[in-house]
């Protein structure tokens, strides 16, 4: 993800990549999607990614997406 793009654009690009992987038969768990999404954002988003990664015992992809969207709105 490059600086200057909006969060929804990044999430859509990420979801497209996940869909492409699934379409060729690769199994991706919800945890894998969460961890990959947390790593997908640039350095400027590291503080949120660290908080989400450390505070949750069971990551939920929709919750991670919502957290990024809410942070961007803030």
N, CA, C and O atoms as CSV, one atom per row, in Angstrom:
chain,resi,resn,atom,element,x,y,z
A,1,UNK,N,N,0.841,-1.177,0.000
A,1,UNK,CA,C,0.000,0.000,0.000
A,1,UNK,C,C,0.881,1.233,0.000
A,1,UNK,O,O,1.830,1.324,0.779
A,2,UNK,N,N,0.579,2.164,-0.852
A,2,UNK,CA,C,1.329,3.409,-0.933
A,2,UNK,C,C,0.660,4.487,-0.101
A,2,UNK,O,O,-0.552,4.467,0.112
A,3,UNK,N,N,1.467,5.427,0.365
A,3,UNK,CA,C,0.938,6.571,1.085
A,3,UNK,C,C,0.049,7.368,0.137
A,3,UNK,O,O,0.279,7.375,-1.073
A,4,UNK,N,N,-0.958,8.035,0.675
A,4,UNK,CA,C,-1.787,8.903,-0.126
A,4,UNK,C,C,-3.072,8.278,-0.638
A,4,UNK,O,O,-3.950,8.988,-1.127
A,5,UNK,N,N,-3.199,6.970,-0.535
A,5,UNK,CA,C,-4.430,6.309,-0.945
A,5,UNK,C,C,-5.384,6.249,0.233
A,5,UNK,O,O,-4.965,6.297,1.390
A,6,UNK,N,N,-6.641,6.147,-0.065
A,6,UNK,CA,C,-7.639,6.046,0.988
A,6,UNK,C,C,-7.787,4.590,1.426
A,6,UNK,O,O,-7.552,3.665,0.649
A,7,UNK,N,N,-8.175,4.411,2.663
A,7,UNK,CA,C,-8.312,3.075,3.243
A,7,UNK,C,C,-9.254,2.192,2.423
A,7,UNK,O,O,-8.896,1.046,2.152
A,8,UNK,N,N,-10.441,2.659,2.011
A,8,UNK,CA,C,-11.315,1.776,1.228
A,8,UNK,C,C,-10.655,1.262,-0.056
A,8,UNK,O,O,-10.889,0.124,-0.463
A,9,UNK,N,N,-9.835,2.099,-0.690
A,9,UNK,CA,C,-9.134,1.661,-1.897
A,9,UNK,C,C,-8.180,0.513,-1.579
A,9,UNK,O,O,-8.085,-0.452,-2.336
A,10,UNK,N,N,-7.479,0.624,-0.460
A,10,UNK,CA,C,-6.539,-0.427,-0.058
A,10,UNK,C,C,-7.265,-1.716,0.312
A,10,UNK,O,O,-6.831,-2.814,-0.035
A,11,UNK,N,N,-8.361,-1.560,1.012
A,11,UNK,CA,C,-9.123,-2.742,1.414
A,11,UNK,C,C,-9.704,-3.433,0.185
A,11,UNK,O,O,-9.712,-4.662,0.113
A,12,UNK,N,N,-10.189,-2.660,-0.779
A,12,UNK,CA,C,-10.712,-3.252,-2.018
A,12,UNK,C,C,-9.615,-3.979,-2.782
A,12,UNK,O,O,-9.842,-5.077,-3.290
A,13,UNK,N,N,-8.431,-3.383,-2.870
A,13,UNK,CA,C,-7.307,-4.034,-3.559
A,13,UNK,C,C,-6.915,-5.317,-2.837
A,13,UNK,O,O,-6.655,-6.340,-3.470
A,14,UNK,N,N,-6.875,-5.256,-1.517
A,14,UNK,CA,C,-6.540,-6.440,-0.722
A,14,UNK,C,C,-7.581,-7.536,-0.927
A,14,UNK,O,O,-7.229,-8.698,-1.128
A,15,UNK,N,N,-8.855,-7.173,-0.877
A,15,UNK,CA,C,-9.933,-8.151,-1.061
A,15,UNK,C,C,-9.885,-8.780,-2.448
A,15,UNK,O,O,-10.183,-9.963,-2.609
A,16,UNK,N,N,-9.511,-7.993,-3.442
A,16,UNK,CA,C,-9.365,-8.513,-4.800
A,16,UNK,C,C,-8.263,-9.570,-4.851
A,16,UNK,O,O,-8.426,-10.624,-5.464
A,17,UNK,N,N,-7.139,-9.270,-4.195
A,17,UNK,CA,C,-6.041,-10.247,-4.162
A,17,UNK,C,C,-6.461,-11.535,-3.455
A,17,UNK,O,O,-6.132,-12.633,-3.905
A,18,UNK,N,N,-7.182,-11.397,-2.358
A,18,UNK,CA,C,-7.655,-12.568,-1.623
A,18,UNK,C,C,-8.605,-13.382,-2.498
A,18,UNK,O,O,-8.510,-14.608,-2.544
A,19,UNK,N,N,-9.510,-12.713,-3.183
A,19,UNK,CA,C,-10.457,-13.398,-4.066
A,19,UNK,C,C,-9.742,-14.145,-5.188
A,19,UNK,O,O,-10.129,-15.255,-5.554
A,20,UNK,N,N,-8.703,-13.528,-5.725
A,20,UNK,CA,C,-7.935,-14.184,-6.784
A,20,UNK,C,C,-7.236,-15.437,-6.258
A,20,UNK,O,O,-7.196,-16.460,-6.941
A,21,UNK,N,N,-6.691,-15.357,-5.055
A,21,UNK,CA,C,-6.041,-16.529,-4.463
A,21,UNK,C,C,-7.050,-17.646,-4.213
A,21,UNK,O,O,-6.773,-18.816,-4.478
A,22,UNK,N,N,-8.206,-17.277,-3.709
A,22,UNK,CA,C,-9.251,-18.272,-3.442
A,22,UNK,C,C,-9.717,-18.912,-4.747
A,22,UNK,O,O,-10.005,-20.109,-4.785
A,23,UNK,N,N,-9.793,-18.118,-5.817
A,23,UNK,CA,C,-10.279,-18.642,-7.092
A,23,UNK,C,C,-9.334,-19.670,-7.711
A,23,UNK,O,O,-9.757,-20.478,-8.538
A,24,UNK,N,N,-8.067,-19.646,-7.322
A,24,UNK,CA,C,-7.127,-20.649,-7.824
A,24,UNK,C,C,-6.918,-21.784,-6.821
A,24,UNK,O,O,-6.005,-22.595,-6.973
A,25,UNK,N,N,-7.769,-21.835,-5.798
A,25,UNK,CA,C,-7.777,-22.969,-4.899
A,25,UNK,C,C,-6.953,-22.833,-3.631
A,25,UNK,O,O,-6.752,-23.820,-2.923
A,26,UNK,N,N,-6.477,-21.652,-3.332
A,26,UNK,CA,C,-5.693,-21.448,-2.110
A,26,UNK,C,C,-6.651,-21.151,-0.964
A,26,UNK,O,O,-7.502,-20.269,-1.070
A,27,UNK,N,N,-6.508,-21.880,0.111
A,27,UNK,CA,C,-7.344,-21.685,1.285
A,27,UNK,C,C,-6.725,-20.598,2.163
A,27,UNK,O,O,-5.546,-20.659,2.510
A,28,UNK,N,N,-7.532,-19.614,2.511
A,28,UNK,CA,C,-7.068,-18.507,3.353
A,28,UNK,C,C,-8.008,-18.392,4.543
A,28,UNK,O,O,-9.205,-18.152,4.382
A,29,UNK,N,N,-7.464,-18.564,5.725
A,29,UNK,CA,C,-8.280,-18.468,6.933
A,29,UNK,C,C,-8.527,-17.005,7.275
A,29,UNK,O,O,-7.850,-16.115,6.760
A,30,UNK,N,N,-9.485,-16.769,8.132
A,30,UNK,CA,C,-9.794,-15.421,8.579
A,30,UNK,C,C,-8.588,-14.805,9.291
A,30,UNK,O,O,-8.288,-13.625,9.109
A,31,UNK,N,N,-7.897,-15.615,10.106
A,31,UNK,CA,C,-6.692,-15.135,10.791
A,31,UNK,C,C,-5.613,-14.730,9.795
A,31,UNK,O,O,-4.949,-13.711,9.983
A,32,UNK,N,N,-5.432,-15.513,8.744
A,32,UNK,CA,C,-4.447,-15.181,7.721
A,32,UNK,C,C,-4.791,-13.858,7.037
A,32,UNK,O,O,-3.914,-13.036,6.774
A,33,UNK,N,N,-6.078,-13.667,6.754
A,33,UNK,CA,C,-6.500,-12.412,6.131
A,33,UNK,C,C,-6.236,-11.233,7.060
A,33,UNK,O,O,-5.774,-10.182,6.617
A,34,UNK,N,N,-6.528,-11.405,8.341
A,34,UNK,CA,C,-6.317,-10.325,9.308
A,34,UNK,C,C,-4.849,-9.947,9.410
A,34,UNK,O,O,-4.495,-8.770,9.335
A,35,UNK,N,N,-4.004,-10.943,9.579
A,35,UNK,CA,C,-2.575,-10.685,9.727
A,35,UNK,C,C,-2.016,-10.053,8.459
A,35,UNK,O,O,-1.222,-9.115,8.522
A,36,UNK,N,N,-2.429,-10.565,7.324
A,36,UNK,CA,C,-1.955,-10.003,6.051
A,36,UNK,C,C,-2.417,-8.565,5.874
A,36,UNK,O,O,-1.652,-7.724,5.402
A,37,UNK,N,N,-3.649,-8.272,6.245
A,37,UNK,CA,C,-4.153,-6.914,6.127
A,37,UNK,C,C,-3.403,-5.976,7.067
A,37,UNK,O,O,-3.088,-4.846,6.693
A,38,UNK,N,N,-3.118,-6.429,8.271
A,38,UNK,CA,C,-2.368,-5.604,9.209
A,38,UNK,C,C,-0.979,-5.263,8.664
A,38,UNK,O,O,-0.460,-4.176,8.918
A,39,UNK,N,N,-0.391,-6.177,7.928
A,39,UNK,CA,C,0.937,-5.954,7.340
A,39,UNK,C,C,0.865,-5.182,6.031
A,39,UNK,O,O,1.883,-4.664,5.571
A,40,UNK,N,N,-0.291,-5.096,5.430
A,40,UNK,CA,C,-0.493,-4.492,4.114
A,40,UNK,C,C,-0.419,-2.966,4.156
A,40,UNK,O,O,-0.053,-2.327,3.170
A,41,UNK,N,N,-0.766,-2.395,5.292
A,41,UNK,CA,C,-0.792,-0.941,5.405
A,41,UNK,C,C,0.617,-0.381,5.601
A,41,UNK,O,O,1.490,-1.070,6.131
A,42,UNK,N,N,0.845,0.878,5.171
A,42,UNK,CA,C,2.192,1.453,5.274
A,42,UNK,C,C,2.589,1.745,6.713
A,42,UNK,O,O,1.792,1.619,7.642
A,43,UNK,N,N,3.830,2.133,6.860
A,43,UNK,CA,C,4.432,2.385,8.165
A,43,UNK,C,C,3.614,3.369,9.003
A,43,UNK,O,O,3.541,3.223,10.223
A,44,UNK,N,N,3.008,4.349,8.377
A,44,UNK,CA,C,2.250,5.362,9.121
A,44,UNK,C,C,1.059,4.771,9.875
A,44,UNK,O,O,0.508,5.416,10.767
A,45,UNK,N,N,0.661,3.555,9.521
A,45,UNK,CA,C,-0.469,2.891,10.181
A,45,UNK,C,C,-0.005,1.846,11.196
A,45,UNK,O,O,-0.830,1.122,11.753
A,46,UNK,N,N,1.286,1.761,11.440
A,46,UNK,CA,C,1.817,0.721,12.320
A,46,UNK,C,C,1.240,0.752,13.722
A,46,UNK,O,O,1.006,-0.302,14.313
A,47,UNK,N,N,1.005,1.936,14.268
A,47,UNK,CA,C,0.502,1.997,15.646
A,47,UNK,C,C,-0.855,1.307,15.760
A,47,UNK,O,O,-1.093,0.565,16.714
A,48,UNK,N,N,-1.736,1.542,14.806
A,48,UNK,CA,C,-3.047,0.870,14.836
A,48,UNK,C,C,-2.890,-0.625,14.606
A,48,UNK,O,O,-3.532,-1.432,15.277
A,49,UNK,N,N,-2.045,-0.992,13.666
A,49,UNK,CA,C,-1.840,-2.419,13.378
A,49,UNK,C,C,-1.288,-3.143,14.606
A,49,UNK,O,O,-1.694,-4.269,14.892
A,50,UNK,N,N,-0.375,-2.513,15.326
A,50,UNK,CA,C,0.201,-3.135,16.525
A,50,UNK,C,C,-0.848,-3.278,17.608
A,50,UNK,O,O,-0.934,-4.323,18.254
A,51,UNK,N,N,-1.642,-2.247,17.814
A,51,UNK,CA,C,-2.698,-2.303,18.833
A,51,UNK,C,C,-3.693,-3.409,18.508
A,51,UNK,O,O,-4.069,-4.190,19.382
A,52,UNK,N,N,-4.116,-3.476,17.256
A,52,UNK,CA,C,-5.078,-4.511,16.859
A,52,UNK,C,C,-4.476,-5.903,17.001
A,52,UNK,O,O,-5.134,-6.822,17.489
A,53,UNK,N,N,-3.241,-6.055,16.581
A,53,UNK,CA,C,-2.593,-7.360,16.630
A,53,UNK,C,C,-2.316,-7.841,18.037
A,53,UNK,O,O,-2.354,-9.042,18.302
A,54,UNK,N,N,-2.036,-6.919,18.940
A,54,UNK,CA,C,-1.681,-7.304,20.314
A,54,UNK,C,C,-2.877,-7.407,21.246
A,54,UNK,O,O,-2.844,-8.165,22.215
A,55,UNK,N,N,-3.928,-6.655,20.965
A,55,UNK,CA,C,-5.045,-6.605,21.908
A,55,UNK,C,C,-6.087,-7.686,21.671
A,55,UNK,O,O,-6.873,-7.995,22.566
A,56,UNK,N,N,-6.101,-8.248,20.507
A,56,UNK,CA,C,-7.143,-9.233,20.194
A,56,UNK,C,C,-6.605,-10.652,20.332
A,56,UNK,O,O,-5.527,-10.970,19.828
A,57,UNK,N,N,-7.356,-11.489,21.010
A,57,UNK,CA,C,-6.967,-12.891,21.106
A,57,UNK,C,C,-7.456,-13.660,19.886
A,57,UNK,O,O,-6.854,-14.658,19.491
A,58,UNK,N,N,-8.536,-13.196,19.298
A,58,UNK,CA,C,-9.079,-13.821,18.102
A,58,UNK,C,C,-9.474,-12.720,17.135
A,58,UNK,O,O,-10.503,-12.068,17.312
A,59,UNK,N,N,-8.652,-12.514,16.108
A,59,UNK,CA,C,-8.920,-11.452,15.150
A,59,UNK,C,C,-10.076,-11.821,14.233
A,59,UNK,O,O,-10.206,-12.967,13.802
A,60,UNK,N,N,-10.897,-10.846,13.947
A,60,UNK,CA,C,-12.005,-11.006,13.020
A,60,UNK,C,C,-11.763,-10.028,11.877
A,60,UNK,O,O,-11.556,-8.838,12.117
A,61,UNK,N,N,-11.786,-10.509,10.644
A,61,UNK,CA,C,-11.455,-9.674,9.493
A,61,UNK,C,C,-12.345,-8.444,9.407
A,61,UNK,O,O,-11.849,-7.346,9.154
A,62,UNK,N,N,-13.633,-8.602,9.610
A,62,UNK,CA,C,-14.556,-7.461,9.532
A,62,UNK,C,C,-14.246,-6.415,10.595
A,62,UNK,O,O,-14.370,-5.217,10.340
A,63,UNK,N,N,-13.843,-6.859,11.789
A,63,UNK,CA,C,-13.485,-5.924,12.856
A,63,UNK,C,C,-12.208,-5.158,12.518
A,63,UNK,O,O,-12.104,-3.963,12.798
A,64,UNK,N,N,-11.247,-5.842,11.922
A,64,UNK,CA,C,-10.000,-5.179,11.535
A,64,UNK,C,C,-10.283,-4.136,10.455
A,64,UNK,O,O,-9.778,-3.016,10.524
A,65,UNK,N,N,-11.085,-4.500,9.466
A,65,UNK,CA,C,-11.451,-3.556,8.402
A,65,UNK,C,C,-12.169,-2.355,9.005
A,65,UNK,O,O,-11.865,-1.211,8.669
A,66,UNK,N,N,-13.111,-2.613,9.883
A,66,UNK,CA,C,-13.860,-1.523,10.520
A,66,UNK,C,C,-12.938,-0.603,11.313
A,66,UNK,O,O,-13.122,0.614,11.298
A,67,UNK,N,N,-11.965,-1.156,11.993
A,67,UNK,CA,C,-11.025,-0.352,12.768
A,67,UNK,C,C,-10.222,0.583,11.873
A,67,UNK,O,O,-10.025,1.750,12.211
A,68,UNK,N,N,-9.759,0.078,10.735
A,68,UNK,CA,C,-9.024,0.927,9.808
A,68,UNK,C,C,-9.915,2.018,9.222
A,68,UNK,O,O,-9.483,3.163,9.087
A,69,UNK,N,N,-11.141,1.677,8.878
A,69,UNK,CA,C,-12.063,2.667,8.321
A,69,UNK,C,C,-12.402,3.753,9.357
A,69,UNK,O,O,-12.452,4.938,9.028
A,70,UNK,N,N,-12.631,3.340,10.590
A,70,UNK,CA,C,-12.939,4.313,11.638
A,70,UNK,C,C,-11.740,5.210,11.928
A,70,UNK,O,O,-11.899,6.408,12.163
A,71,UNK,N,N,-10.555,4.639,11.913
A,71,UNK,CA,C,-9.353,5.444,12.152
A,71,UNK,C,C,-9.163,6.471,11.042
A,71,UNK,O,O,-8.770,7.606,11.312
A,72,UNK,N,N,-9.434,6.092,9.815
A,72,UNK,CA,C,-9.304,7.052,8.728
A,72,UNK,C,C,-10.309,8.192,8.879
A,72,UNK,O,O,-9.977,9.349,8.623
A,73,UNK,N,N,-11.535,7.871,9.292
A,73,UNK,CA,C,-12.556,8.907,9.469
A,73,UNK,C,C,-12.184,9.861,10.609
A,73,UNK,O,O,-12.480,11.056,10.566
A,74,UNK,N,N,-11.519,9.291,11.638
A,74,UNK,CA,C,-11.127,10.091,12.794
A,74,UNK,C,C,-10.097,11.092,12.361
A,74,UNK,O,O,-9.619,11.879,13.178
